[in-house]
Amino acid sequence: MSDRIWHSGPPPHVGWWNASMVLDPVLWSWWDGERWSLCVCDFNSAEAVNKRALRPLPDEYRHRMRWTDYWPEGARVPRIDPRGEK
């Protein structure tokens, strides 16, 4: 298990979050503002990630999702709030 702080409830904004039901630091999920997507890993192809991001996590598992505010150092895409807030 990692030393990341895992949170419950919705994250602060839409986007990719290091998130899972089992606190796995290699899993990521898309939060669309209302629902989580199925989880993906770094080794998934872009096509697989796209397909999984479009598939919502079943509602019965939604309450078990946990997320961290971890963002990889030097990531090609910065962590931004699409609402323009910090």
TORPA-4810 file (N, C-alpha, C, O; in nm, 3 decimals):
<nodes>
NODE_1_0.085_-0.118_0.000_0.000_0.000_0.000_0.089_0.124_0.000_0.198_0.123_0.058_M
NODE_2_0.044_0.228_-0.062_0.123_0.350_-0.074_0.102_0.441_0.047_0.016_0.416_0.131_S
NODE_3_0.181_0.547_0.052_0.166_0.644_0.160_0.071_0.758_0.120_0.069_0.863_0.185_D
NODE_4_-0.005_0.739_0.016_-0.100_0.841_-0.029_-0.219_0.848_0.065_-0.254_0.751_0.131_R
NODE_5_-0.279_0.966_0.070_-0.400_0.984_0.151_-0.520_0.958_0.060_-0.536_1.023_-0.043_I
NODE_6_-0.602_0.862_0.099_-0.718_0.822_0.020_-0.844_0.889_0.076_-0.869_0.886_0.197_W
NODE_7_-0.922_0.948_-0.013_-1.043_1.021_0.024_-1.167_0.948_-0.028_-1.160_0.877_-0.128_H
NODE_8_-1.279_0.966_0.041_-1.406_0.915_-0.008_-1.489_1.032_-0.058_-1.454_1.148_-0.036_S
NODE_9_-1.599_1.002_-0.123_-1.683_1.107_-0.177_-1.630_1.156_-0.310_-1.531_1.102_-0.361_G
NODE_10_-1.693_1.256_-0.367_-1.650_1.306_-0.498_-1.521_1.388_-0.488_-1.501_1.459_-0.391_P
NODE_11_-1.434_1.377_-0.589_-1.316_1.463_-0.594_-1.356_1.607_-0.628_-1.471_1.633_-0.663_P
NODE_12_-1.261_1.700_-0.619_-1.292_1.842_-0.639_-1.341_1.882_-0.778_-1.412_1.981_-0.793_P
NODE_13_-1.303_1.805_-0.880_-1.344_1.841_-1.016_-1.333_1.722_-1.110_-1.277_1.619_-1.076_H
NODE_14_-1.388_1.740_-1.228_-1.383_1.641_-1.335_-1.238_1.611_-1.369_-1.152_1.699_-1.362_V
NODE_15_-1.209_1.487_-1.406_-1.076_1.453_-1.453_-1.035_1.312_-1.414_-1.113_1.237_-1.355_G
NODE_16_-0.911_1.279_-1.448_-0.852_1.151_-1.410_-0.801_1.161_-1.268_-0.737_1.260_-1.231_W
NODE_17_-0.829_1.059_-1.189_-0.785_1.054_-1.051_-0.725_0.918_-1.021_-0.773_0.815_-1.070_W
NODE_18_-0.621_0.917_-0.942_-0.565_0.793_-0.888_-0.673_0.743_-0.792_-0.686_0.794_-0.681_N
NODE_19_-0.750_0.644_-0.835_-0.868_0.603_-0.761_-0.893_0.453_-0.778_-0.868_0.396_-0.883_A
NODE_20_-0.944_0.393_-0.673_-0.983_0.253_-0.679_-1.062_0.216_-0.556_-1.074_0.295_-0.462_S
NODE_21_-1.117_0.096_-0.556_-1.189_0.045_-0.440_-1.095_-0.026_-0.344_-1.130_-0.050_-0.228_M
NODE_22_-0.974_-0.060_-0.391_-0.879_-0.137_-0.310_-0.753_-0.057_-0.276_-0.652_-0.114_-0.235_V
NODE_23_-0.758_0.075_-0.293_-0.646_0.165_-0.262_-0.519_0.126_-0.336_-0.410_0.127_-0.279_L
NODE_24_-0.534_0.093_-0.462_-0.421_0.052_-0.545_-0.360_0.175_-0.612_-0.428_0.243_-0.688_D
NODE_25_-0.233_0.205_-0.585_-0.172_0.327_-0.639_-0.148_0.327_-0.790_-0.110_0.431_-0.844_P
NODE_26_-0.169_0.216_-0.859_-0.148_0.215_-1.004_-0.278_0.226_-1.083_-0.276_0.228_-1.206_V
NODE_27_-0.391_0.232_-1.014_-0.520_0.239_-1.083_-0.569_0.384_-1.093_-0.551_0.463_-1.001_L
NODE_28_-0.629_0.415_-1.207_-0.683_0.549_-1.235_-0.826_0.534_-1.282_-0.862_0.434_-1.343_W
NODE_29_-0.908_0.635_-1.254_-1.047_0.634_-1.297_-1.088_0.776_-1.335_-1.042_0.874_-1.277_S
NODE_30_-1.176_0.785_-1.434_-1.226_0.914_-1.480_-1.348_0.952_-1.396_-1.443_0.873_-1.385_W
NODE_31_-1.346_1.071_-1.337_-1.461_1.125_-1.263_-1.526_1.227_-1.354_-1.463_1.325_-1.392_W
NODE_32_-1.654_1.204_-1.391_-1.721_1.295_-1.485_-1.803_1.403_-1.415_-1.877_1.477_-1.480_D
NODE_33_-1.788_1.411_-1.285_-1.864_1.508_-1.208_-1.980_1.444_-1.134_-2.036_1.502_-1.041_G
NODE_34_-2.016_1.322_-1.176_-2.125_1.248_-1.112_-2.091_1.102_-1.086_-2.134_1.044_-0.987_E
NODE_35_-2.014_1.043_-1.177_-1.985_0.900_-1.168_-1.841_0.871_-1.202_-1.776_0.945_-1.275_R
NODE_36_-1.792_0.759_-1.146_-1.658_0.707_-1.178_-1.667_0.615_-1.299_-1.769_0.551_-1.323_W
NODE_37_-1.557_0.610_-1.375_-1.546_0.512_-1.484_-1.485_0.385_-1.428_-1.443_0.379_-1.312_S
NODE_38_-1.480_0.283_-1.512_-1.403_0.164_-1.477_-1.257_0.204_-1.465_-1.214_0.299_-1.531_L
NODE_39_-1.181_0.136_-1.384_-1.041_0.170_-1.361_-0.951_0.126_-1.476_-0.981_0.031_-1.548_C
NODE_40_-0.840_0.199_-1.492_-0.738_0.167_-1.592_-0.601_0.173_-1.526_-0.585_0.225_-1.416_V
NODE_41_-0.501_0.117_-1.597_-0.361_0.118_-1.552_-0.275_0.185_-1.659_-0.318_0.203_-1.772_C
NODE_42_-0.154_0.221_-1.621_-0.060_0.283_-1.715_-0.033_0.195_-1.837_-0.010_0.246_-1.946_D
NODE_43_-0.035_0.063_-1.818_0.000_-0.026_-1.929_-0.116_-0.053_-2.025_-0.096_-0.119_-2.127_F
NODE_44_-0.237_-0.002_-1.996_-0.348_-0.017_-2.088_-0.324_0.067_-2.213_-0.265_0.175_-2.206_N
NODE_45_-0.369_0.017_-2.327_-0.355_0.093_-2.451_-0.447_0.214_-2.448_-0.542_0.219_-2.370_S
NODE_46_-0.420_0.312_-2.533_-0.505_0.430_-2.541_-0.647_0.390_-2.577_-0.742_0.448_-2.525_A
NODE_47_-0.663_0.293_-2.664_-0.796_0.247_-2.704_-0.870_0.185_-2.584_-0.988_0.213_-2.563_E
NODE_48_-0.800_0.103_-2.507_-0.862_0.041_-2.389_-0.899_0.146_-2.285_-1.006_0.139_-2.224_A
NODE_49_-0.810_0.244_-2.265_-0.838_0.351_-2.168_-0.962_0.428_-2.212_-1.049_0.457_-2.129_V
NODE_50_-0.970_0.462_-2.338_-1.086_0.535_-2.389_-1.216_0.457_-2.367_-1.315_0.513_-2.320_N
NODE_51_-1.215_0.329_-2.399_-1.335_0.248_-2.382_-1.376_0.239_-2.235_-1.494_0.250_-2.203_K
NODE_52_-1.279_0.221_-2.146_-1.310_0.208_-2.004_-1.355_0.341_-1.943_-1.440_0.344_-1.854_R
NODE_53_-1.298_0.451_-1.992_-1.338_0.584_-1.942_-1.484_0.613_-1.975_-1.551_0.686_-1.902_A
NODE_54_-1.532_0.556_-2.084_-1.671_0.578_-2.125_-1.769_0.486_-2.054_-1.891_0.506_-2.062_L
NODE_55_-1.718_0.384_-1.984_-1.805_0.289_-1.912_-1.811_0.326_-1.765_-1.709_0.318_-1.695_R
NODE_56_-1.927_0.365_-1.717_-1.937_0.401_-1.575_-1.926_0.279_-1.484_-1.971_0.170_-1.518_P
NODE_57_-1.867_0.302_-1.369_-1.863_0.201_-1.265_-2.007_0.175_-1.221_-2.082_0.270_-1.201_L
NODE_58_-2.047_0.049_-1.204_-2.184_0.024_-1.157_-2.213_0.097_-1.026_-2.128_0.106_-0.938_P
NODE_59_-2.334_0.149_-1.014_-2.373_0.229_-0.897_-2.351_0.158_-0.764_-2.321_0.223_-0.664_D
NODE_60_-2.366_0.026_-0.762_-2.351_-0.045_-0.635_-2.208_-0.041_-0.580_-2.186_-0.072_-0.463_E
NODE_61_-2.111_-0.003_-0.664_-1.972_0.006_-0.619_-1.927_0.149_-0.593_-1.820_0.172_-0.537_Y
NODE_62_-2.006_0.243_-0.634_-1.969_0.385_-0.628_-1.926_0.429_-0.488_-1.828_0.503_-0.475_R
NODE_63_-1.994_0.386_-0.385_-1.962_0.427_-0.248_-1.829_0.369_-0.199_-1.775_0.417_-0.100_H
NODE_64_-1.776_0.268_-0.267_-1.649_0.206_-0.226_-1.526_0.273_-0.289_-1.414_0.247_-0.246_R
NODE_65_-1.547_0.359_-0.388_-1.433_0.424_-0.454_-1.366_0.522_-0.360_-1.431_0.595_-0.286_M
NODE_66_-1.233_0.522_-0.365_-1.149_0.616_-0.291_-1.053_0.678_-0.392_-1.017_0.615_-0.490_R
NODE_67_-1.013_0.801_-0.367_-0.925_0.873_-0.460_-0.816_0.947_-0.384_-0.831_0.977_-0.265_W
NODE_68_-0.708_0.976_-0.454_-0.599_1.055_-0.397_-0.578_1.177_-0.487_-0.624_1.180_-0.601_T
NODE_69_-0.510_1.276_-0.433_-0.478_1.393_-0.516_-0.339_1.378_-0.579_-0.283_1.476_-0.628_D
NODE_70_-0.286_1.258_-0.577_-0.155_1.231_-0.640_-0.161_1.263_-0.789_-0.258_1.231_-0.858_Y
NODE_71_-0.057_1.327_-0.837_-0.040_1.351_-0.980_0.107_1.332_-1.010_0.191_1.391_-0.941_W
NODE_72_0.143_1.252_-1.110_0.284_1.223_-1.135_0.367_1.348_-1.163_0.327_1.435_-1.240_P
NODE_73_0.482_1.355_-1.100_0.573_1.466_-1.126_0.619_1.458_-1.270_0.655_1.351_-1.319_E
NODE_74_0.617_1.570_-1.339_0.659_1.575_-1.478_0.556_1.519_-1.576_0.589_1.491_-1.691_G
NODE_75_0.431_1.504_-1.532_0.327_1.454_-1.622_0.312_1.547_-1.742_0.324_1.669_-1.729_A
NODE_76_0.286_1.489_-1.857_0.274_1.570_-1.979_0.154_1.663_-1.973_0.154_1.769_-2.036_R
NODE_77_0.053_1.626_-1.899_-0.067_1.708_-1.884_-0.075_1.751_-1.738_-0.077_1.665_-1.649_V
NODE_78_-0.081_1.880_-1.711_-0.087_1.924_-1.571_-0.223_1.895_-1.508_-0.324_1.886_-1.578_P
NODE_79_-0.224_1.882_-1.378_-0.352_1.868_-1.305_-0.416_2.005_-1.302_-0.361_2.098_-1.243_R
NODE_80_-0.531_2.018_-1.365_-0.601_2.146_-1.367_-0.748_2.125_-1.332_-0.804_2.019_-1.358_I
NODE_81_-0.807_2.225_-1.275_-0.950_2.226_-1.250_-1.014_2.289_-1.374_-0.986_2.406_-1.403_D
NODE_82_-1.096_2.216_-1.447_-1.154_2.273_-1.570_-1.244_2.394_-1.546_-1.277_2.466_-1.640_P
NODE_83_-1.283_2.416_-1.421_-1.366_2.533_-1.390_-1.279_2.658_-1.375_-1.332_2.768_-1.356_R
NODE_84_-1.147_2.642_-1.384_-1.057_2.756_-1.371_-1.020_2.788_-1.228_-0.952_2.887_-1.202_G
NODE_85_-1.063_2.703_-1.134_-1.030_2.723_-0.993_-0.903_2.647_-0.960_-0.870_2.550_-1.029_E
NODE_86_-0.833_2.688_-0.858_-0.711_2.620_-0.816_-0.741_2.520_-0.708_-0.650_2.452_-0.659_K
</nodes>
